[in-house]
Amino acid sequence: MSQTIAPPGPATRPAPLGPPPARRRVAGAFGLAAALLVAVTAVHLTQGTSSVGAADLLRLLTGGDDETARVLVASRLPRLLTGLAVGVALGFAGAALQSTTRNPLASPDTLAVNAGAHLAIVATAAFGIALPALPAGGLAFCGGLAAAGLVMLLSAGGQAATTRLILAGSATAMALASLTMLLLLLFEQATIGLFAWGNGSLVQGDLVAFTQLAPVVGGAALVLVALGRRLDLLALGDDTATVLGLDVRRTRLTVVLLAVLLSAAAVTLAGPIGFVGLGAPVIVRLLGRWVPEVHRHRVLLPLSGLVGVVVVLGSDVLLRAVLGGQAGVDVPTGVVTTLFGAALLVWLARRHRDAGPTRQPPGGRAAVRSRAFHVAVVTVCAVAAGTALVVGMLAGDTGVLLGDIVNWLRGRTGPAYTFVLDAR
């Protein structure tokens, strides 16, 4: 007599050993980023202009001398915590801007957010207005938001084509940087001390600015993580997201405001540190081949923040390891991150194919202008160039007439006018 053995039901099946593979991959990515962060932090605390080293810091745990504690609290901890806040802010901001514009080259740099925030703070200092960190951050937020709005307006919201967004952002950033440099030159005394800060410096004399702006960075980062599900829906396309019940316009506006707020806080703390907002999310997305879950925003955003901290502190460590402790004071950290980011931007530009409604198909016809149109353009440009040349010779501290220029060309002017016109 045979018995039929039923297959084991759900209650009798063995429980899976360990977390699912997806969770293990995500945990591994966060574990790797955290390990790098701990290693960079440990090295960062041992560097500086003083003779306090790793051994002195270890002795401090068991009650070391007061000199080590003073160096740690007055110099190294403020610099470390500033790098931590700036890295988190720029990592979150870059990932959020890339997601909301669906553009891998979007960042606080390419959208001119940093340049606008920088100009706002320098303009305030140029007119002799000294603001604490929190009001200065609010002013930087307004400047960054205005710059980002202009770039979005010029590039049709950043979705028409990657090239259009980058050109609009680069042109706006260069124009704002030129205005900032003009203010630094014209108001040299009022803006003294802002030159190194304007290139991205982590040097801090105390923790006042950090304690005021760290809650802003932390709060904005948490709100972005809470919006992660909405950003996942937004990545499916506006039409699909709308069908699924998402208010696309409100979500995009909220995310952009939070990203600009984070960028403004970073600029207020350490100046415009270049390309961290671009590089950190790109590095995280490159992990997608092994950890596909990084494309979910509740993973992408915090991981980009961790990588941003590693990039900022790692650049600072590299700078002081190669050039010495004094170089960490004299040379801004933003110089290193900008060099790294420039190479990354070139690599991205070479591998990225432009797309969008502005791209012409192979068989498309370009607009053909008439000969009269070309003649008109050349004539206007020639007249403008000639006018600029004449005005450039006439304008200046010393008044000069057209007749003086004619005499100068013939070699008939006196020593005074000859000197002035030779200089012009």
C-alpha positions in Angstrom: 0.0 0.0 0.0 1.5 3.3 -1.1 1.3 6.7 0.4 1.1 9.9 -1.4 3.4 12.5 0.1 2.2 16.0 -0.5 4.7 18.7 -1.4 5.6 21.0 1.5 3.4 24.0 1.9 4.5 27.5 2.5 4.7 26.9 6.3 7.1 24.0 5.9 9.4 25.5 3.3 12.8 26.5 4.6 13.2 30.2 5.1 15.7 31.9 2.8 19.1 32.4 4.2 20.1 36.1 4.5 18.5 39.1 2.8 17.5 39.0 -0.9 20.2 39.6 -3.4 19.0 43.1 -4.2 19.3 44.2 -0.6 22.7 42.6 -0.3 23.9 44.6 -3.4 22.5 47.8 -2.0 24.0 47.2 1.4 27.3 46.4 -0.2 27.3 49.6 -2.2 26.5 51.6 0.9 29.1 49.6 2.9 31.8 50.4 0.3 31.0 54.1 0.3 31.0 54.2 4.1 34.3 52.4 4.3 35.9 54.9 1.9 34.4 57.7 3.9 35.8 56.4 7.2 39.3 55.9 5.6 39.3 59.4 4.1 38.1 61.0 7.3 40.8 59.3 9.3 43.5 60.5 7.0 41.9 64.0 6.8 42.1 64.5 10.6 45.8 63.7 10.6 46.7 66.5 8.1 47.3 70.1 8.8 49.8 72.8 9.3 50.5 71.8 13.0 52.6 68.9 14.1 49.6 67.0 15.6 49.6 63.6 14.0 47.8 60.3 14.2 49.6 59.3 17.4 48.5 62.5 19.2 44.9 62.0 18.1 44.9 58.5 19.5 46.4 59.7 22.8 43.6 62.2 22.9 41.1 59.3 23.3 42.8 58.4 26.6 43.2 62.0 27.8 45.9 63.6 25.7 47.2 67.1 26.1 45.1 70.2 25.6 47.1 71.4 22.6 45.9 68.5 20.5 42.3 69.2 21.6 42.6 72.8 20.6 44.0 72.1 17.2 41.3 69.5 16.6 38.4 71.7 17.7 39.6 75.0 16.2 40.9 73.9 12.8 40.5 70.2 11.8 37.0 69.5 12.9 35.5 72.6 11.3 37.2 71.8 8.0 36.1 68.1 8.2 32.5 68.9 9.0 32.4 71.6 6.3 33.6 69.1 3.7 30.9 66.7 5.0 28.1 69.2 4.7 29.3 70.4 1.3 29.7 66.9 -0.1 26.2 65.8 1.0 24.6 69.0 -0.3 26.2 68.9 -3.7 25.8 65.1 -4.1 22.0 65.4 -3.4 21.6 68.5 -5.5 23.4 67.1 -8.5 21.4 63.8 -8.4 18.1 65.7 -8.0 18.8 68.1 -10.9 19.9 65.3 -13.2 16.7 63.4 -12.4 14.3 66.3 -12.8 15.8 67.4 -16.1 16.4 63.8 -17.3 19.8 65.0 -18.3 23.1 63.3 -17.2 25.1 66.5 -17.5 22.9 68.7 -15.3 24.5 69.9 -12.1 24.7 73.0 -9.9 27.7 74.0 -12.1 26.3 73.4 -15.6 23.0 75.1 -14.6 24.9 78.1 -13.3 23.4 77.7 -9.8 26.7 78.0 -8.1 27.7 81.0 -10.2 24.4 82.8 -9.3 24.8 82.1 -5.6 28.4 83.2 -5.7 27.5 86.5 -7.4 24.8 87.2 -4.9 27.2 86.9 -1.9 30.0 88.9 -3.5 27.6 91.7 -4.6 26.4 92.0 -1.0 29.9 92.1 0.4 30.9 94.7 -2.3 28.3 97.1 -1.0 29.6 96.7 2.6 26.8 94.5 3.9 28.0 91.8 6.3 25.5 89.0 6.8 25.5 85.9 9.1 25.6 82.5 7.5 21.9 81.9 7.5 20.8 85.2 5.8 23.7 84.9 3.4 22.5 81.5 2.5 19.1 82.9 1.8 20.6 85.5 -0.5 22.6 82.8 -2.2 19.5 80.8 -2.7 17.8 83.7 -4.5 20.8 84.2 -6.7 21.1 80.5 -7.6 17.4 80.2 -8.3 17.5 83.2 -10.6 20.4 81.8 -12.5 18.8 78.3 -12.8 15.6 79.9 -14.0 17.4 81.8 -16.7 19.2 78.6 -17.9 16.0 76.6 -17.9 14.3 79.4 -19.9 17.1 79.4 -22.5 17.2 75.7 -22.8 13.4 75.0 -22.9 13.4 73.4 -19.5 16.6 71.4 -20.1 14.7 68.7 -22.0 15.0 69.9 -25.6 18.6 68.7 -26.0 21.7 68.1 -23.8 23.8 70.4 -25.9 21.4 73.3 -25.6 21.3 72.9 -21.8 25.1 72.8 -21.5 25.6 75.8 -23.8 23.0 77.9 -22.0 24.4 76.9 -18.6 28.0 77.5 -19.6 27.2 80.9 -21.2 25.2 82.0 -18.1 27.9 80.8 -15.7 30.7 82.6 -17.6 28.7 85.8 -17.7 27.9 85.7 -14.0 31.5 84.8 -13.2 32.7 87.8 -15.2 30.3 90.1 -13.2 31.6 88.5 -10.0 35.2 89.2 -11.0 34.3 92.7 -11.9 33.0 93.3 -8.4 36.0 91.8 -6.8 38.3 94.1 -8.8 36.2 97.3 -8.3 35.6 96.7 -4.6 38.9 95.1 -3.6 38.8 96.3 0.0 35.2 95.4 0.7 35.6 91.9 -0.8 38.9 91.1 0.7 39.1 87.5 1.8 36.5 86.3 -0.8 39.0 85.4 -3.5 40.1 82.0 -2.1 36.6 81.3 -0.9 35.4 82.0 -4.4 37.3 79.1 -5.7 36.0 76.6 -3.1 37.9 76.6 0.2 37.1 74.4 3.2 39.1 76.6 5.6 37.0 77.5 8.6 37.8 79.4 11.8 34.9 78.0 13.8 31.7 76.0 13.6 29.3 78.9 13.6 28.4 78.7 9.8 28.3 74.9 10.0 25.9 74.8 12.9 23.6 77.3 11.2 23.5 75.6 7.7 23.8 71.9 8.6 20.1 71.7 9.6 19.2 73.2 6.3 21.3 70.7 4.4 20.0 67.8 6.5 16.3 68.9 6.2 16.5 69.4 2.5 18.2 66.0 2.0 15.6 64.2 4.0 12.8 65.8 2.0 14.4 64.8 -1.2 14.6 61.2 0.0 11.0 61.3 1.0 10.2 62.4 -2.6 12.1 59.5 -4.0 9.0 57.6 -5.1 7.8 60.6 -7.0 11.1 61.0 -8.7 10.9 57.3 -9.7 7.6 58.1 -11.3 8.9 61.2 -13.0 11.7 59.2 -14.6 9.0 57.3 -16.5 8.0 60.4 -18.5 5.6 63.2 -17.8 2.6 61.5 -19.5 3.1 58.2 -17.7 3.7 60.0 -14.4 0.5 62.1 -14.8 -1.6 59.0 -15.6 -0.2 57.4 -12.4 -1.5 60.4 -10.4 1.7 62.5 -10.0 1.5 66.3 -10.2 4.5 66.6 -12.5 4.9 70.4 -12.4 4.6 70.7 -8.6 7.1 67.8 -8.1 9.6 69.2 -10.5 9.3 72.7 -9.0 9.8 71.3 -5.5 12.8 69.2 -6.4 14.5 72.1 -8.2 13.9 74.4 -5.2 15.4 71.9 -2.8 18.4 71.3 -5.1 19.0 75.1 -5.4 18.7 75.4 -1.6 21.3 72.7 -1.1 23.7 74.3 -3.6 23.3 77.7 -2.0 24.1 76.2 1.4 27.2 74.6 0.0 28.3 77.9 -1.7 27.7 79.9 1.5 29.8 77.4 3.5 32.8 76.9 1.2 32.3 78.8 -2.0 31.5 77.3 -5.4 33.3 73.9 -5.3 33.2 72.8 -8.9 31.8 69.6 -10.4 31.1 67.6 -7.2 27.4 67.8 -8.1 28.1 66.4 -11.5 30.6 63.8 -10.6 29.0 62.2 -7.5 25.7 61.1 -9.2 27.6 60.0 -12.3 29.9 57.7 -10.2 26.9 56.2 -8.5 25.0 55.6 -11.8 28.1 53.8 -13.1 27.5 51.2 -10.4 24.2 50.4 -12.1 25.8 47.6 -14.1 26.5 45.7 -10.8 23.8 47.3 -8.6 20.7 48.0 -10.7 18.9 49.3 -7.6 21.0 52.5 -7.6 18.6 53.9 -10.2 15.9 54.0 -7.5 16.0 57.5 -6.0 15.8 56.4 -2.4 19.1 54.7 -3.1 20.6 57.1 -5.6 20.2 60.2 -3.5 21.9 59.2 -0.2 24.5 57.2 -2.1 25.3 60.3 -4.2 25.6 62.3 -0.9 28.1 59.8 0.5 30.1 59.8 -2.8 30.1 63.6 -2.8 31.6 63.7 0.7 34.3 61.2 -0.4 35.1 63.3 -3.5 35.3 66.6 -1.5 37.4 65.2 1.4 39.4 63.0 -0.9 40.4 66.0 -3.0 41.4 67.9 0.2 43.5 64.9 1.3 45.1 64.6 -2.1 45.9 68.3 -2.2 47.6 68.3 1.2 49.4 65.0 0.7 51.0 66.2 -2.6 51.7 69.9 -1.8 51.9 69.9 2.0 49.8 71.1 4.9 50.2 74.8 4.1 48.9 74.2 0.6 45.6 73.2 2.1 45.3 76.8 3.4 46.7 78.6 0.3 45.2 76.5 -2.5 41.4 76.0 -2.5 40.0 72.5 -2.6 37.8 73.5 -5.4 40.8 73.6 -7.7 41.3 69.9 -7.4 37.6 69.0 -7.8 37.4 71.3 -10.9 40.3 69.5 -12.5 38.7 66.1 -11.8 35.3 67.3 -13.0 36.6 68.8 -16.2 38.1 65.5 -17.2 34.8 63.8 -16.3 32.7 66.3 -18.3 34.9 65.7 -21.4 34.4 62.0 -21.0 30.7 62.3 -20.6 30.4 64.6 -23.6 32.3 62.2 -25.8 30.2 59.2 -24.9 26.8 60.9 -24.8 24.7 61.2 -28.1 22.5 64.2 -28.2 18.8 63.7 -28.6 15.5 65.6 -28.6 13.3 67.5 -30.9 16.1 69.9 -31.9 18.1 67.1 -33.5 17.9 67.1 -37.3 17.3 63.7 -39.1 19.9 62.7 -41.7 17.6 63.7 -44.5 16.4 67.0 -43.0 16.8 70.2 -44.8 18.5 73.2 -43.2 17.1 76.7 -43.6 18.7 78.5 -46.5 19.2 82.3 -46.2 19.3 84.7 -49.1 22.5 86.5 -50.2 21.0 89.8 -49.1 20.6 88.4 -45.5 24.3 87.4 -45.4 25.4 90.8 -46.7 23.3 92.5 -44.1 24.7 90.4 -41.3 28.3 91.1 -42.4 27.6 94.8 -42.8 26.1 95.1 -39.3 29.0 93.2 -37.8 31.6 95.4 -39.6 29.9 98.6 -38.5 29.7 97.3 -34.9 33.3 96.4 -34.9 34.4 99.8 -36.4 32.2 101.6 -33.9 33.7 99.6 -31.0 37.2 100.4 -32.2 36.6 104.2 -32.5 34.8 104.3 -29.1 37.6 102.4 -27.5 40.1 105.0 -28.8 38.0 107.9 -27.7 36.8 106.8 -24.2 39.0 107.0 -21.1 40.2 109.3 -18.4 41.5 111.8 -21.0 39.2 113.3 -23.5 40.2 112.6 -27.1 38.6 113.9 -30.3 38.5 112.2 -33.8 40.9 114.9 -35.0 43.4 113.9 -32.4 43.3 110.3 -33.6 43.9 111.4 -37.2 46.9 113.5 -36.1 48.2 110.6 -34.1 48.0 108.3 -37.1 50.0 111.0 -39.0 52.5 111.3 -36.2 51.6 115.0 -35.5 50.4 114.7 -31.8 52.3 116.0 -28.8 53.9 113.8 -26.2 50.8 113.7 -23.9 48.3 112.6 -26.6 50.8 110.3 -28.1 51.3 108.5 -24.8 47.5 108.2 -24.2 46.7 107.0 -27.7 49.6 104.6 -27.7 48.3 103.1 -24.5 44.8 102.7 -25.9 
